[in-house]
């Protein structure tokens, strides 16, 4: 059985993961821990519609 290498790129804005040798990551998602400090940023990047 061949070894498969997993690549993780955990950044400040987004995280990416995939397999070594592929051109593009398999998964890309926002790096978020806890509750956003500024609600406007949460609405802009999460796709949540703000009730006005």
QUILINFEN-V248154 format. One record per residue. N is the residue number from 1. RES is the residue in one small letter. PSI is psi in whole degrees, 0 to 359 (* if undefined). OMEGA is omega as a letter, one per 40 degrees, with the letter a starting at -180 (* if undefined). Layout:
N:RES:PSI:OMEGA
N:RES:PSI:OMEGA
This chain:
1:x:133:a
2:x:149:i
3:x:138:i
4:x:127:a
5:x:125:i
6:x:135:a
7:x:129:i
8:x:131:i
9:x:98:a
10:x:107:a
11:x:179:a
12:x:326:a
13:x:313:a
14:x:157:i
15:x:146:a
16:x:145:i
17:x:151:a
18:x:197:a
19:x:144:i
20:x:139:i
21:x:346:i
22:x:152:a
23:x:327:a
24:x:154:i
25:x:151:i
26:x:323:a
27:x:140:i
28:x:127:a
29:x:161:a
30:x:141:i
31:x:105:a
32:x:127:i
33:x:123:i
34:x:202:a
35:x:135:i
36:x:141:a
37:x:323:a
38:x:121:a
39:x:327:a
40:x:320:i
41:x:320:i
42:x:317:a
43:x:321:a
44:x:318:a
45:x:342:a
46:x:346:a
47:x:7:i
48:x:133:i
49:x:127:a
50:x:127:i
51:x:128:a
52:x:*:*
